[in-house]
């Protein structure tokens, strides 16, 4: 346990008192419009098709929350739903109630991923096969732009407390580049969400050369790239995936993050664009140290041009430092569902690369027990490191005004003493929460 009698000092050397309140920024929250409310954000040419799509749409992943099958289920009483099923909840779009919940949880600001299905998107918000025709592409692209415009307005309801993440596709790069420039002008400071990797997807892999202008633009505009924990691949119904589908998705979660790391490092993207920020969210963090060792070993092997190792040489000859150094400089972990054992690995993972998150409004997230989760996870961690992981790093990555948020935190944030004191009682799993933080 931390020694409460030991003076705590800030970076300037001044004492950080026990009643100092941390600025907590959730690096992983989700929001989206109630599906009918997307219509005003679409060009009128799509309104008739939208009406037909919205009337027929049903979320194929409702089965992940069995409560939705109950005849007596009442959304007014049960609002926190599991993962992709949570798009039913008004907490996806009710700004006032979200702010009340943030204050209750001690969260000063949130970084917002999508939650409800954008217009014309098959599957769910993170899943979906690639469009097969130009018409299908154009209407789906219009749907993503509608979500981005809605998100601008939603963030505007809580000035300074939200950073919205825009959605893009990589099928037509002229469209992609124009939308990236547009979202910067519209004030979405969260960055862009890359299309999910899926066995059903025909999207470009991140290593192809034609994507380099996209990375250059994001670096120039200081817009982070995001990879979020993937949903299972889009299928017509859950049964087609078999009983192991969700387990397989969870097992492969780390794979998709690892894949993105390797793509961007070994193809020289981060060598050419040293200021590019890449955020990997809700994919755990315990895998990072071992994977970086593996990449560094491959890098060293590639320097040997004799024997079969010479085949690795093209991947490493233009790199000026080992992969672990690129990771430390360019990658950040959106550490929602951050476990106490992962906090103990923080120096191997990289304290400056970790950004804590709530995963609101998902039942596997920490709401309404985020104060308990923070203390449970960080009670043994030095306060300066806690300050960075809870909000300091996220403020730098997403451009939050830390002075403004400190004013919010002084009203609602957890204190140093709060975090240093382990909770007297943890919420029960699954009776009180589904969060693995407390399991």
ABEGO torsion letter per residue (X at the ends): XBBAABBBBBAAGBBBBAABBBBBBBABBBBBBBAAAAAAABBAAAAAAAAAAAAABBBAAAAABAAAABAABBAAABABBBEAAAAABAAAABAAAAAAAAAAAGBABBBBBBABBBBGBBEBAABEBBBABAAAAAAAAAAAAAAAAAAAAAAAABBGABBBBBBBBAABAAAAAAAAAAAAAAGBAAEBBBBBBBAABABBBAABAAAAAAAAAAAAAGBBBBBBBBBBBBBABAAAAEAAAAAAAAAAAAAAAAAAAAAAAAAGAAAABAABBBBBBGAEAAAAAAAAAAAAAAAAAAABABEAAAAAAAAAAABABBAAAAAAAABBBBBBGBBAAAAAAAAAAEAAABBBBAGOABAABAOAAAAAAAAAAAAABBAAAAAAAAAAAAAAAAGBBAAAAAAAAAAABBBAAAAABBBABBBBOAAABABAAAX
